[in-house]
Amino acid sequence: QHLVDIMDLPGFTVGDVKNKIKNIRSTYCQELKKIQNSKMLGKTTHVPTCIWFKEVDSFLHCNTTPRETLPNYLTMKCDPQDYMFEESPSLDDTNSSYIENGEEQEMQVLV
C-alpha cells in the first residue's frame, strides 16, 4: 500500500504493484539466464539491455537463487514398457491390442 501511496497514480492498486514486482523479477531472472547460457556456450558474455538491470541486480542478486532446470526430454515420465503395441496378424483384421500398465487393451484401427 505504501508504494501505491508514493506513486499517487489514479487507479493504481496494490495488485498492480504486485504485478510490476513480479514482472521485474521475471525479466531480471531471464537476463541472468541469458548471461549464464552465454558463459556455458563459450560465447561472449551477454550484456543486459534493460536500463534498470544494474540497479535491480544490486539488491536482487543476493535474494535470487536460480532453480536447476532440465531439458523437457529429460523430465518426461513415459516408460516405453507401459505402451507396447502388437500388430494384428492379418491385414483384414481391424483390431489391434496394446499393453498399458501391464493390462491388454483393445484398439480399433481405422484403415
Buried (B, 14 or more C-beta within 10 A) or exposed (E): EEEBEEEEEEEBEEEBBEEEEEEBBEBBBEBBEBBEEBEEEEEEEBEBEBEEBEEBBEEBEEEEEEEEEEEEEEEEEEEEEEEEEEEEEEEEEEEBBBBEEEEEEEEEEEE
